[in-house]
Amino acid sequence: MLRRASIAGLIFALFGLWTALTPSLVPRTWWMVAINVWLSTLVAYGIGGFIGRISRWLAEISRLQVTVSTNAVRGIRRSWYALLTLISLGMFIWCTRQQRAVSEAVGLPRKVWLAQTVGMLTGLLLFITTVLLVRLIAHGIRTLYTGVHRLIAQPVLAVVVVTISIALLLWATNNVIVRTTANGVAHVMARTNAQTAAGRTPPTSSLRSGSPDSLQTWDSLGREGKDVVTDGPHAAMISDVMGKPAKEPIRVYAGLNAQRDYIAEANGVLAELIRTGAFHRKVLVIQNGTGSGWVEEWSMSAVEYLTLGDCATATMQYSYLGSVGAFLLDRESPKQGARALFTVIYDYWTTLDPHTRPKLYSSGVSLGSFGGQAAFSSIDDMVSKVDGAVWVGTPGFTPIWKNLEKNRRDGSPEIVPVINNGRVVRFIGNPSEITHDHWGAPYPSWNSHTRIAYVQHPSDPVTWWSPEMIWAEPDWMRERAGSDVNPHIQWTPWSSFWQVTADMALSTTPPGGHGHNYHSELIPIWAAVLGIHCDDNTVAALTTAIPKTSAPR
């Protein structure tokens, strides 16, 4: 293969290898390294091969000839190979050390040298295999054309026949393989949704969906819904931790049902809210789930402890697909489900006495944040309708988020932009940034009617992933302002995009406070949005208490 390979292509592929090994946001496993190496070298090889062909063509038409002695060619070649070998070795050592720095920054230890070595070798093997496969396909197409051309003398007509044949083959492959696979995945997801996690039993409290008094049956909630209504603190737990009398928190949930649309499902949630007396509580939070209905327990429990249980949480399932499946295949369902849920609850809430109805909040993590914000036409619409919101790990393709980032104050970094001096909307990378911007300048008192918090870690690839990274350097990478981001991170066309794409697969593996894992930092952030005093001792107490509320009971 190497004898027939494009020399220019191989040189470019080597450059692709170097960039693929450079640091990104999350310490990589061997297979993440392999994917980056494979895709980066493959694309670089294609570009180099194309440039090599153009160069040869230009040399031919210009009749350019360079005469060099055999010894000189041999010496230049050896020197060139030695130089590339030394640079490659140096890059491998430097990149491996930088990956170790990434691992230390996010608190996730890995066997970096092993991952880099195994991943690089595997990626190069995939690269060689893919090039051979492409050549085999090209050879097959040429053979097909030769056979057709023997029967059809006209070259143009022969090309048309070959093109149609290939198109029919691809169509058949899509229908037989891709659709069969997609249907199989959907069937598996639906079966998983119907299961119940070990140790989960129907709640006995009438203030939970799935209880004997509930309008939503236990079996209808789905796997994630059952977790939501059985998790969380009870009144006695809240009272013990907070040292004050507490109420029993309300949690209502509606599972996905093929027999009803999102509006009907949302009306089921509303009926549960009315049944449980949720509109007589001080706080009502609409929690928008991710993927197949998962909701972040740290967010829900934080509100329940801080309000002494005088609150209600409402959510519903919009898909059987997990977050990855919904991210890749179905971004409409999160938006449609969130709009239906918010509209139904908001329309009823506006009919109540403003002096006695609960304060209304909206929240979501990841795809829940993406879908939840779709319930509003703009940030002004959001501010006019809710008393507050906490959007966590918002995907970078979320329209309202993108607009806010685009219109941030000059000089404020993309990871935590400043919007109107933080009077209503605040971007928060860590709890210290609740009261001041990234550079330490204090915000004015957060006394506005509505408080909107966007929580996003500098090392969260879900937030910073964008297709535009293929051809343009993002601001957050150029600014290097993140405390848990390697300062040596560099943007490279194509390679950086696949690095951050691969990072997303393991974005929840770092401990809370890094990557796409949002835990105890949500406690003081929710306290600020709710307008409730919360000192360090309270945060420490809740950080210990909240994980205990997720155990099956």
C-alpha positions, 0 to 999 in steps of 0.5 A: 500500500505504501508504495502506491500511496500518495507521498503528499497524502502521507505527509499531510496524514502525519500532520493530522496525527499530530493534531489528533493527539493534542489536548481537548476538554476531557482526558481520553480513553484509548478508543477516543484517541483512536477515533481522533487519529483515524478521522484526522489522518484520513481527512488530512490524507485526502487533502494531501493526496488532492494537493499532490495530484494538482501539483503533478498536473501543474508540473506536467502542463508547465513541463517543469523538470528538476534534475537532482543526483541520486545521492542528493535525493537519497540524502534529502529523503533520509534527512526528511524522514529523520526530521519527521520521526523526531518531530513525531516523537516529540509531539507524542511526548508533549501531547501525552504530558498535556493529556495528563494535565487535562486529567489532573485539571478535571480530577479524572485519573487515567493511564494516559501513556497507555491510552495514547499509545494503544489509541494511536496504533489502533487509529493508524490501523483504522486509517490504513484499513479505510484507505484500502477499503476506499481503493477496493470500492474505487476498483469495483466502480472502475470494473463496473464501468468497464463492464457497462462500457462494453455493452454501452458505447456512449461514455456519458450513458455508461456513467449514468448507468453506473451512477444509478446502479450505485444509488440503488445500492446505497438506497437498498443499504439504507432501507435494509441496514440503517432502518432495521437498526434504527427500528431495533434500537427503538424497540430496545429503548421502548422495552427498557422504558417499561422496566423498573430499576431494582429496588423501586416500588410505588410511592405511598405518599399521595403527593407523588405520581404513581401512588395509589391516589395518583391519576398516573399509574405506576406502570405508565411512568416509565423507568426514569419517571419511576426513579423521579417519584421514588427519589428525593427527600421526605419532610422528615429528612428535610427537617433533620438537615435544615433544622426547621419544620418542613412540608412534604415536597410534591413531585408529579410526572407523566410518562410517554404514551403512544395513545396521547400527544404531548398536549394530552400528556401535559394536561395529565401533569396539570391534573396531577398538580391540581390534585396534589395542591401544588398551586398552593405551594410557594414554588413550582418548578417545571423540570425538563427532562433529558432523553428518555425522561431523566431529570437531575436529582441534584437540581430537584432536591436542592429546591426541595431542601432550600424551600423546606419542602414548600414546593412542587416539581412537574415534568414529563417524558418526551421520548424513548431515546436516550440523550445521545439518540435524541441528540443525533436523531430527534431534536424536535421532540424535546422542543415540542414536549417542553412547549406543551408542558410549559404552555399548559401549566402556564395558561392555568397558572395565569388564571390564579391570584398573583398574590397566592399562586406559587412562583413559577420557575423552569429548569433543565439539564443538557437536552432538558435545557435545550428543550425547556428554552424552546418554550420561549420565543426569546430571553425577553419572553422568558423573563416576562413569564417566569420568576426564574430559571436555571439552565444547566449544561446548555447545548451550544445549538440552543437558539436563545443561548446562542443569541445571548452569547453573541450579544455578550458584553465586549471583553467578557469571555464566551465561557461566562459572558456578561449580559446587561451587567448581570442584572437579570441573566447570569452565566455561571461557571462556578458558584463564586461567579454568582456574585461577580463576573469571570474577571472579579468585577462585582455584579449589582444586587440581583433584585430583579423580578426574574433571575435567570442562571445559565450554568456551564463548566468551561470543560463541558464539551456538550456546551461547546460542541459546534459544527462550525469548529470544523472550519472556524476557531471558537472564542472559548478556545482562543480565549483559554479562560477556563480554570479547568481547561488546559491552557495549551489547547489549540484549534485545528480545522477538522481535528478539534471538531472530532476531539470535542465530539469524542469528548462528549461521549465521556463528558459525564465521567469527570467528578461533579464540577467538571465536564457535563457533571453538575452536582453540588454547585447547583445548591448555591445557584438555586438558592440565589435564583430563589432568593434564599440565604444559603451559607457554606455550612448549608451547602456542605450539609446538602452536599452530604444529604442529597446523594442519600435521597437517590437510593431505592426505597 
